[in-house]
């Protein structure tokens, strides 16, 4: 259980870093060519950044209150999110 919690925490930090890169790319593109779509992508990144920031808070500060068995589901969810943000970052960076 400790391994899954630690792995989830590492993946959540990775998500925050990927989102910061995505927001920077989207902001640069929106500055170059301002469109409503660009602003929507920035909002998308910021909202996911808030969600992952809150998740990091809850994982680090409130872990004793989590239910038993939560670790596996949180790990799978965060792993899927990391894969999606990684692919999106790779495609946006190109």
N, C-alpha and C positions, 0 to 999 in steps of 0.2 A: 504494500500500500504506500509506503514511503517513496518507493521508486516512481510509482505512477503520479503521485502528487508533485514530486520534484520535476519529472518529465513534463507535466502539464504546466508548471510554472515556467520552465525554460521555453516551452513552445509559446506561451503567452507573451513572454518578453520578445521572442522572435517575431510574433505577430505585430507587436508595437513598433519594432524596428522596420518591418516590411511596410507597415502603414505609413510611417513617417517618410519613407522613400517614395511610396505611391503619392502621398499628398504633395511632396516636393515636385515630382514629375508633373502631376496634374496642374499644380500652381504655375509651373514654368510654361506649360503648354497653354494654359488659360491666359497668362500674361501676354504671350506671343500672339494668340488669336482668341480674343474673348468671345466665348459662346455660352449659352445657357447650359449646354451639355457639360462643358468644362467646370462650371460652377456646381453642377449636380455631382460630378465625380469628386470634387473637393469635399462637398457635403457628405457623400458616401464614405470617403476616407475618414473624415473627422468623426462621424457617428460611430464607425467601427472602432476608431481609436478610443473614444469615450467608453464604449462597451468593454474593450480589452483592458483599459485602465481600471475600470470598476472591477472587472474580474480579477485582476492582479491584486487589488485591495482585498477583495473577499477571500482569495486563496491565502494570502499572507496573514491577514489579521483575524479571520474568522474560521480558520480551519477546525478548531475544536468543536464548532457547532455543526459541522457538516454531518450528514447521515452516512452511516456505513454503506459502502457500495457505490458511493457517488464518484469515487476516483476513476473507475473505468470509463464511465459515461463522459465525464469531464475531459478525460484524456482523448477519447475518440473524437469528441466535438472539437477540441482545440487542435488536434492533429489534422482533421479535415479543413478547418479554417486556415491553418498554416499552409497546407498544400494549395488551397485556393488563392491565398494571398501571394504565395510564391510564384504561382503560374501567372497571376495578374501582374505582379511586379516585373517578371521576366518579359512578358509581352509588352508592357507599357514602356519598359526601358529601351527596347529595340527601336 
